[in-house]
Amino acid sequence: MRGPDVLKDKVVVVTGASGGVGRAVVRMLGEKGAKIALIARGETGLANAAVEAGAEGGTAKVYPADMADHEQVEAVADEIEKDLGPIDVWVNVAFSSVFAPFTEVEPAEYERTTAVTYLGYVWGTRAALRRMRPRNQGTIVQVGSALAYRGIPLQAAYCGAKHAIKGFTESVRTELFNEGSDVQITMVQLPAVNTPQFDWVLSRLRRHPQPVPPIFQPEVAAQAVVFAAEHPARREYWVGGSTTATIIGERIAPGLIDRYLGRTGVKSQQTDDKRPTGVANLWEPADDGRDYGAHGSFDGRSKDHSVQVWLSQHRTLVLTALATAAAATAAGLATRR
């Protein structure tokens, strides 16, 4: 394992840094003493995120850009290296979506969701690799979702993009292996997280959209993302027992899960007591003039820790302890015999 100060003074780019998981990641990177480049469209959220990172001990600079536009992404990557130095870590988080049955999503909306949520990762990865490969060092962290493995109703555009990111990342990883490159790329698959997504996503639902329980606070996700940036040798991290169960269940009985989600998936993604906000960030940033922060509106129902995450990040220690206990048990049984 690498030391606790591995990110100190490193240049780390975070896309989608103005709110949600990206915002929480920025704050934790500040605690690590990193030099953080913040990319998003919403300048109010970006400005406040930079202040938070500075208060935690890091250095942060704001770079407003639309991740769907590859020319903007390349331009800000040049600016970042000019201002802060060579990029050491690039964290892709930015996304947008539409909550609606597939047939109620307009073609332009589907294209826009795909451009931000999938192509935004492609352009971010491309910008990072163009700078990291000649130096033969660097780390890319793709923040994904359990929905990269398992599609659910009302989120066809988002699920499709997350599936695409997984396939894209695997392809890039194999190319890096073929080159013998020391640039590393890893994924972090998240569970349902209490972010402003559910307050600002374009929705055609009758009720306010909600994450499918169990719900985790953004800090749980952010801690896993930062850990992955510090330990990128593992190809993928799963966050939360629900993510683990979803991915394993999809491998074992996908048809059964299709039918289960067909019965329960629509209702479980809507609250019983609130209408949608009417806010939508698909075309324009919702946090232009308002700061939504890291948390959404489900604080009272969200978990601030995950035993599964701790076990995953300390699996060598856990396996050693289990092996030691097993050896001690075997020795005790042998002595009795």
Secondary structure, 3 states (H helix, E strand, C coil): CCCCCCCCCCEEEEECCCCHHHHHHHHHHHHCCCEEEEEECCHHHHHHHHHHHHHCCCEEEEEECCCCCHHHHHHHHHHHHHHHCCCCEEEECCCCCEECCHHHCCHHHHHHHHHHHHHHHHHHHHHHHHHHHHHCCCEEEEEEEHHHCCCCCCCHHHHHHHHHHHHHHHHHHHHHHHHCCCCEEEEEEECEECCCHHHHCEECCCCCECCCCCEECHHHHHHHHHHHHHCCCCCEEECCHHHHHHHHHHHHCHHHHHHHHHHHCCHHHECCCCCCCCCCCCCCCCCCCCCCCCCCCCHHHEECCCHHHHHHHCHHHHHHHHHHHHHHHHHHHHHHC
